[in-house]
Amino acid sequence: MSERLRPLLDRDQETSLLEAAWQRVVAGASELAVVWGRRRVGKTFLLSHFATGKRAVHFGATQQSQGVELRRFAETVRSQLGDRAFDLAGGGFRDWEGALRFATALAADEPLLLILDEVPYLAQSTPGLASIVQTVWDHLPTGTHLMLALTGSAISTVEAMLGPSGPLRGRPTLRLRLEPVDPLGGRLFLPKLDPTSYLEAYAACGGYPLHLLAWDQQASTTKNLRRLAVTPGGILLDDATGILREELPDTGGYPRILAAIGRGATRFSEIASEADQRIDHALDVLIEAGFVRKALPIGSPRGARPGYEIADPYLAFWFSLLYQNVQLIDSGQGGAVLQRTEPLWQRHLGWVFEELARSHARRLVARGELPGDLVVGRWWATRGPQCELDVLGLRGSHTALLGEARWQARPLGISVLNELRQKLAYVPSPLDDPTYVLWGRNGVDARVAASGVLCFGLEHMLA
């Protein structure tokens, strides 16, 4: 494998698990690893790094016929293991069972890493592929030094293979589901940006490494958005459709539901009205696929009505700002789209900032800077006067922490603290002396900080 790969960032745990599996292969075991996750999360890049320096075949599947894929696989064997290995294959393979048994033979005495990248593509042209893998795997000779790594971006397809009735149930020795990186992990990709510019980049790119690497650290947020989001062919404009296509059928009106949520509809009835369709089944599918999450106030009583939100910052950005403007962007009017959607962009940034405040509060608990039994989440009143808190912390059933997070340019002042204190009358079972916390993009006014309230700026939240 190439020695010139870019550094692998924020995947230390995954790399350690893969390397531990490889050491077991070297010692004489066989390992079946399944690595799956959405497009652009870095599965191929992770495995390319892992394969470096190893005796390996890394085959990237396409969506072509079985015969074409088998010829491509034979050529990959030739290019990565040499003519001698290719000659042992007799010049090619008639089917995937033969190809896998060939790999098994190559691993009889010497460790071999075989990566089949995007197995769902192969399954399209080879019905029953997972059963073929199962059959070969179940009959591996003892002492075979083979590590077979299967990857897939179609999450539901991979999980069906691994599920209770799936052919590969119980077979993998290592299962790795790769998620987009969180804001702290994303910081490693854009270390030169100041905190505000970084959060703007993360809010547009989400935690997808390829998106973050496409962001120019020398250019302004506006210039990056013009190039990547509102120019035809821009990665942030184009990628959402591919991510959705991996998981969702063309029918069902899923984009309309996501767009309704992106425009601010959060209640079931609001989403149904905005999308102008029945949403019961489609919403369940979106939740199961991880595109939408159901939100309930922390400590909410049974039967409380949930809200719904797009779970992924990048997709939330796309459906809030870009989805309904694709035709304008394709006609060369991306600059106008950016100006027209500025209020939506600021609303999206506020949502990402609030999410970051909640995750920061959880890290404070984990670090022992807040009580270890404190559980943190959003809260809103389910009956009586309207009241909402960005961050609420419960100890048992008692409110022990009230927090406000605001994406505003000026430091938070005493009026924000007073508003927060007034909400004490509405929260569940407050303690006599709860902790108040303020999170501001540029911190908190010095007079507020002197009052004993916990105060954090964006720089602290990203540390």
N, C-alpha and C positions, 0 to 999 in steps of 0.2 A: 504494500500500500504506500501511498505518497507520503513523503517526509515533510511536505510543505503545507499540510493542513493548517488552517487557522486554529488558534488555541481553543480547547473545549472549555466552556464556561458554565458554571453552576450545575454540573452533572456529576459531582464527586461521588455521591452515594450510589448512583446508577453504575458508574464506572467500577466502583469497588465490588459491587455485587457480580458484575460480569467477570471481572478478573478473578474473583474467588471461584466462580464456576469453571473458568479456564484452568485454574490450578488443579481442580478435581479431575478435569479431562486429562491433563498431563500425567496425573497419578494413575490413570487407568479407568476412570468412570466415563459415562456418556451423559451429556447434558442437553436438554431441550429447553431453550429460552424463547419466550414469546414477548416481543416488545411492540406495544401498540400505543396509538395516540393520534390526535388530529394531524392533518397536514401542517407542515411548517414548524412543528415542535422540536425537530432536530433528531429524529430517529436514525435516519441514514448517516448524519454527521457523527452522532454518538458511536454507531457501529463501525464507521470508517476509522475513527480514532482507536477504537478497541481492537480492530483487526491489524493495526500497524505493527509490524515486526512479527506477526504470526503466520504460520502456514494456513492460508485462508483463500476461500472463494467467496467473493461478494457479488451476488447476482441481483441486479435490479430489474424486476419484472415490469413489463409494459402491458398494454391491453390488446395484444395480438393473439393470433391463433396458437394452439398448442404446438404445432409443428415449428412455427417461427420461434416461439419461446424456447423450445428444446434446442434448436440450432444456435440461438443466442447463448444459451447456457453452455453448450459445448465449446463455443468460441471463448467464453469467459474462463472456462477451465484451462483452455490452451494459453490464454494471455496471462493468467495469474499463477498457474502451476507449471506451465511449460509444455513443450511438445510431447515429452515422454508420458505425462499423465493423460494427455489428449489421445495419444496412440493406444493407451490401455483401454480407452473407452470405445475403441473400434471405429473412431471417426464420428460418433454421434450417439444419440439415444432415441429409442422408439417411443418411450413413454416416461412419465415422471417416476414411476416405481423403479424402472431401470436406472434412471439418473441418481435416485437416492441410494439405491443399493451399490452403485458405483462409488459414491462418496463413502459409504460404509466400508467398502473394501480398501479405499485409500487410507482410512483411519485405523486399519487393523493394527499397525505397528507404530504409527507416528501420528501425533495429535493433528487434527484438522478442524478448522472452523469453517462451517458452511452457513452463509447468510443468504436467505431467500427474502429479498426486500419486496414488500407489497404483495404478500401471498394472496390477498383477495383478488388481485388482478389475474393471478394464475388460476384461481378457482373459477373465474368466469369462463375460461377456455377449457378447463379440465374439471368437469363435474366430479365431485367426490374426492377432490384433492386432499382434504383434511383426513379422510378415511385412508387414503394411500399413505400419508405420513404416519398415521396411527399403526397401520399394518407393518410398515418397515420398522418403526420404532419398537413395536412390541416384540420383534424378532431379531433385534440387534444381537450379534454374538457377544458373549461376555468378554470384557476387556477392550471393547472398541473405544478408541480415543477420539470420539466425535462430539463436537459441540454444534448442534443445529440451532440456528437463530432465525426465527420467523418474525417478520414485521408486518404491520398493516395500519393504514389510515382509516379504513372503514371500521369504526369501533364496534358497531353492532354486529358486523360479520365476524370479526375476531372473537368477540365475546360469545357469539353463538357456537363457534367451534370449541370454546373452552367450557361452555355451560353444562348444566346437568344432563342434557341429552346430546351434547356435542361429541364428535369423534375424538377430540383431544382432551376430554375431561380427565383430570387427574394425571395426565402425562407430563406436562411441563415441570421441570425442576426449578425454573426461574420465570416468574411473571413480572414484567415491568410495564406499567402503564405510565407513559410520559405525559405530563401536563405542561401547559405553558408556564414559563417561569413567573414567579411573583415579582412585585415591584423591587424588592431588595435584590433578587437575583438578576433582574433586568438591568440594574444599575451597573453591573459588571460589563455589559455590552456598550454602555455609553458613559464612560467614566469622566469625560471632559466636560459634560454639561453641568451647569448650575442646577440646584434642586428644582426650581420652577420649570426650567426648560426640559429637564429630564421627565418630570411628571407629565408634561404636555406630550412628550414623545411616547411615553408609556400608555397614556390615555388613547392615543391614536393607534399604536402598534399592538397593544396588548402584550402578552408575554411570549410572543412568537419570535424566536431568535433571528430568523431570516428577515423579519420586518425591522427589528431593532438594528440589525447590521446594515440595513439599507438606509438608515437615518444618517444624514450628514451632520456631524457634530460641529462643523464650522459654519453651518448655515442656520438661519432663524427658523423658528417653528413654522411661520407662514410659508417660507420658501420650501421647507420640507413637505408641508401639506400640499402645496401647489404641485410639486414634482411627483409625490407618491400617491396622493389621494384624489386630486381633481384634474389630473392629466390622463387622457386615454392610455391604457397600458400600464398605469402605475400599480405597483404591487398592492397597495392598500385598497385601491379601487377594485382590483380583479380577484383578490384571493378569497373574499368572503363567499362568492358563488361556488368556488371549488370546495371549500370546507363544508358548506351545506350539502353539496351534491354527493359527497361521500356517504352521508347518513340519511338523507331525506328523499323520498320519492318526489317526482315532479308534481303529482296531484296531492291535494290536501290543503292547499292555501297556506303553507307554513310561512313563506316570506311575508304575507299580509299580516299574519299574527305577530311575527317579530317586528314588523314595521310599526304596528299599532303600539306595541310596548315601547319601541324606540321613540315614538312621538310623545310618550308620557302616560299612556293608559296602563294602569297597574291592577285594577280590579277586574274580575272575570267579566262582569257585565260591560265594563268600559271597553275591554279588548274585543269582545264579541261585536259591540256596536261599531267600533272603529274598523275592524276587519270585515264587517258586514257578512258574516258567515257563522255557521255552527263551529264551535271551537273545542268541544269536550274532548274528543279523541285526539285531535291534532295537538292540543296543549299538553296532554299526557305524553305524546310521542316526543315533543320538544323537551319536556322535563326529563324523560328517560334518557334522551340523547345528550343531556347536559347543556343544551343551548339556553334553556330557561330554568330559573329556580323559583321555588315557592318561598315567599318571605312571610314569616309570622313574627309578631313582637315577642321578644324574649320574655319567658315566663307567662305567655298568654294563656287565658283559660281555654279549656277544651271547647271546640266549636267556633273559635274566633275565625273570622273571614281572612284568608290570606291575600297578600298582594303577589304580583308576579313581576320579575325583572329579568333582563337578559344577563346571563351569568358571566359572559366573556367581555372584557373591556373593548377589545377590537371589534367584535360583532355589534356591541352596543353603539360604538362610534359609527360603524358603517350603516346601521339601520336608522340611527338618529339623523345623520347628516348626508349620507351618500345615496342610499337606496332610491329615494324618490327623485333624485337629481341626476341619475346616470345619463339620461338623454341629453340634458343640458351640458354635462361634462363631455360627453362624446361629440357634441357640436362645438366644442372649443370654448365654452363659457364657464370653465372651472373657477376663474377668479371671481366672477359674480356669485357663484355658488358659495364660495368661502365667505364672502361678505354677508350674503343673505342668511347664512346659517350660523353666524357668530353667536347669537343668543343660545342656540342649541349646543354649540361647542362649549360655551361657558357652563351651561347646565351639566353637560357630560363631565367636564373637569371637576365640577363640584361633587358629582356622584363618586368619581374615582377617588377624590380626596377624602370623602367620608369613609369609603371602604378602607383606605389606608389608615385612617384614624382608628377604626375598629381593630384592624390587624395589629397596629402599634400597641393598643391597650392590651391585647392578648399577649404580646411579647413582654410587656411590662409585668404581667402576671407570671409568665414563664421565668423571667429573670429575678423574681422575688421583690420587685419594686412596688407591686400591688399585692394584696392578700392572695395566697395560693388557692383559696376556695372560691375566688371571684369568677363568675361566668359573665361574659360580655356579649352584647349584641345590640341591634336596633330595638327601639320600643316606640309604640304609639298607642294612644288610648283606644280601646275597642268599644267603649261606651262613655257617655257623658261628654263634657267639653273636649274639643279637639286639642290634642297635645302630642307632640312628637319629639323624640330625642335621638340624636345621631348615635350616641353611645350611652348605654345604661348597663351598670354592673350589679349583679345580684349576689348576695351571700345568703344561701338558703332561699327563702322567699322574700327577703328584705332588700330594698334598694340601698346599695352602699356607695354607688358612684353614678354621677350624672355628668355627661360630657357633650360638648358642642364643637363641631368642626366646620369651619367656614373658609371657602376658597375666595378670599378677598385680598386685594393688594395691600391695604393698610393693616397694621397690627390690630388685633382685637382689643376693644376698649371696655370700659366699665359697664357700658350699656348691655353688651353681650353677656357679661357675667350676671348682671341683674336679671336679664331675661331667663337665663339658665336657672337661677335660684328660684324664680317664680314658679317654675315647673315642678318644684318639689311637692307642691300641694296635690299633684295629679298622679304621681308615680306610685307603684305598689309598695305598701308597707315600708316607708323610708326609715332608715336609722336616724337617730337624733343628730348625728354629726357626719353626714355623708361626705365623700370626697367629690370635689368639683374639678373638672379637667377641661381645658380649652386647647384646641388645636387650630392654629392659624397659619396660612401660607407663609406669612412673614412674621410669625410669632405673635406675641401679646404685649400690649402696652405695659410699660414698666410699673405703673401704679397698680395694675391688676396683678402682675406677678408678685408684687410686694404684699398682697393680701393673703398669701398662703395657698392660693389656688395652684394646682399643677398646670403648667403652661408648656406648650411645645410648638416649635415651628417645623417647617417641612424638612429642614436639615436634620433635626433630631428624629423625625419620623422615618427617615431613610437610613438611619445609622444602624 
